[in-house]
């Protein structure tokens, strides 16, 4: 089977896939012939993502049949904190509930109910704070590091289902505009690739992880080389 046919007829479930990198993954997966389920806390975002896929399709009717969606309640990163100076509020204590436990719970549900074929994969997303912490971001490093660690454990416990981790910086989407702009401008000056990553660029790594059935228990870092400088 050719590389371009590996995802044809397969089902891809995207939790939090209605915007940013998730939306780009949906577009790429549908282009490869996969059926896509988008799960998000925002029904408006999901509908907008579906409409975007239809507009970009050569055969809108065909793509409409490939897309299904549902709405779930998902957590978001509580914001910026000047740790250790600021007090630790309940929102930050719940960051594990927003990121770590949904992954573990979903993985267990998939495994116990035989919802994934052998060789299928579960790919989680974390940020670069796992390897290169930012000042004041210690609390975000906790759940990020936990997800990186449990990714390897899940690869052992869920076999033959594969478990993978992928690093990107979509977390910055939750920051105020001026803070995000400042971070991006500073990164632009340092990144070896010379530009801030686009969602479509990061999405290619997810497609690779799905298609490469010999890949398991690994963390793929897609950061423009930011951990090198």
Secondary structure, 3 states (H helix, E strand, C coil): CCHHHCCCCCEEEEECCCCHHHHHHHHHHHHCCCEEEEEECCHHHHHHHHHHHHHCCCCHHHHHHHEEEEECCCCCCCCCCCCCCCCCCHHHHCHHHHHHHHHHHHHHHHHHCCCCCCCCEEEEEECHHHCCCCCCCHHHHHHHHHHHHHHHHHHHHCCCCEEEEEECCHHHHHCCHHHHHHHHHHHHHHCCCCCCCCHHHHHHHHHHHHHCCCCCCCEEECCCCHHHC
